[in-house]
Amino acid sequence: MSSSHTPRAPFRALLLAFVALVSLVTPAAQPRASAAVRPQQTAAVGFADMRASLKLSAAQRDALMAYVAESVLEGEADAVDLPAVIRNDKLPRILFLSVSDGETPAQVIMKSGRGVLAVANQAIAALEPLREDGFEPLWVKLDLVQTVTKLTSSGSRLPGSFEPSLQGLAFSGVPLIAFLPEELISHGLVNESNQLQASVITRYLATRGPGAGSLARAAKPAFAFTSLSVFSDGEDIFPLYRGHRLFSNPTSDELLEASIEAGEYLTRSTRANGQFVYEYRPTTDEVSSQYNIVRHAGTIYAMMELYEVTEDADLLAAAQRAIEYLESTVETLRFQGENLQVIVEDDVFKLGSNGLGLVALAKYTEATGDEQYLPLMQELAEAIGGVQRANGSLISQLEYPSGEVIDFESEYYPGEAMLGLARLHQIDGDERWLDIAVRAARYQINVRDRGRTDDQLPHDHWLLYALNDLYRERPDALFLNHSRRIAGTIMRAQLLRPKFTDYLGGYYSVPRTAPVATRSEGLAAAYLLFKEFGSAADAKKALDAVKLGVRFQLQTQFQPESAMYLKDPQRALGGFHESLTVFDIRNDFVQHNVSALLALRRILDGE
């Protein structure tokens, strides 16, 4: 899962390993006079000529990819011992070769003809003009067209059944023009309504690789196609689905590597003044002007969780700038005769700001041993107590500077505040913070959630965090039972028999990264509670759900295979994007994923 720029292992050894494996199930190759296969021009093949897919085993597929990647990255490869199914193929084939230097968008070369090896060699040879101009390939992706479906619609709107993230699109006319799903999504060639963007397509074709052609006015979308898709970064080979690799059971090391890459994204995205790049849109290379101070605080927490493991100096420096910015937003608010120290954004105090501010500063204190922010933390906690009503509920928002209560009740701010109070208590031992948090927790359970069926409960991950912490200090069956109810509600909503393979472990009909990550966080906290104080069966269910959730989440992290089509691949690397088909990155998407991955890693290491 590395985003390194430099291939770390020669492909010769990798190719030989594949050859040895394939030779066990493939007839031996006949001796040939020349090891290197030179490109041979074959008769042009169109999508209408595609009659049969090329069935390859995993070993045969990887042998083909190893050959192509070695040819691209090292300049030459030996095709003599490729499997016979590849060497002897003479059927019509269409192949896409996507190559990136890691810094600029992928060059996409499409070739067609008879025989997969001949067509692959044509695509490899087409890279030579780029090499002569100084292009140095780093990432290689191969797409071999497998199935072709004729489109019945006319005009610029594609049928509703067309899935642009899973199907490529070919046009009528000459020269042959077609786009991979990754191109359709990464470059906005099709909008959310399946409407073709003709002007965008025209501009994109002008930047595409050699022989891209141009879209004539008479050309219409004619075919949808699927492909066998494989990627190599010079070290590993990955089969792809929807442009990303699939995950089964990530190891502790893999979870840490993904977290480190996400931390590098956050480090790069922390400005000199301590603000984060709140939302980055990789498809347009634009930054949103919006901001959210609650999510700012939460992001610091995730960064400090990661720093606690890696002790990365650059990550710490970025987090310290972000803390200084957070500190600069603290104002004195007069409320009910008291001066409260509150975090203010756009003339509004949000309970969650003080709550996650406490969570972030507590983790900073724990990870570094630096207690300089302890007085500020205690002031933020006093303010939380200052907005607690007699019934235990917490006011969500106040206007600044008037102190007028805003008619808004957040589902998540109270849990954030309770967790912050519990974490401060772990540092200074003051029982007042637990008193406030316990009263708030009992209100949430006995009043807010009273009368709700299990499936009506909010998927309140912050409350699960808080109840895990509170139960250890103030054991109460109420907390344990409510954690069990919330966890059960979440787990029943998880996608276990999804429409698409990569939806597994998600939530909602179209899963998104942040909702999955937050639930994974909450369930990881519930797992710890159940394991120590509940039942083994409940703990196992929670952990199984966390593992499935994390498998989904990892698919939404920009790795080289998905970043290579973007305008600025390096800027996006390591970031977690909104969903499998929406590529916007927001700092809280990254925050929640880092926290969830590290939570699972701690569990795996503990086991």
Secondary structure, 3 states (H helix, E strand, C coil): CCCCCCCCCCHHHHHHHHHHHHCCCCCCCCCCCCCCCCCCCCCCCCHHHCCCCCCCCHHHHHHHHHHHHHHHHHCCCCCCCCCHHHHCCCCEEEEEEEEECCCCCCEEEEEEEECHHHHHHHHHHCCHHHHHCCCCCCEEEEEEEEEEEECCCCCCECCCCCCCCCCEEEECCCCCCEECHHHHHHCCCECCCCEECHHHHHHHHCCCCCCCCCCCCCCCEEEEEEEEEEEECCCCEEEEECCEECCCCCCHHHHHHHHHHHHHHHHHCECCCCCECCEEECCCCEECCCCCHHHHHHHHHHHHHHHHHHCCHHHHHHHHHHHHHHHHCEEEEEECCEEEEEEEECCEEEHHHHHHHHHHHHHHHHHHCCCCCHHHHHHHHHHHHHCECCCCCECCEEECCCCCECCCCCCCHHHHHHHHHHHHHHHHCCHHHHHHHHHHHHHHHHHHCCCCCHHHCCCCHHHHHHHHHHHHHCCCHHHHHHHHHHHHHHHHHECCCCCCHHHCCCECCCCEHHHHHHHHHHHHHHHHHHHHHCCHHHHHHHHHHHHHHHHHHHCCECCHHHHCCCCCHHHHCCCEECECCCCCEEHHHHHHHHHHHHHHHHHHHHC
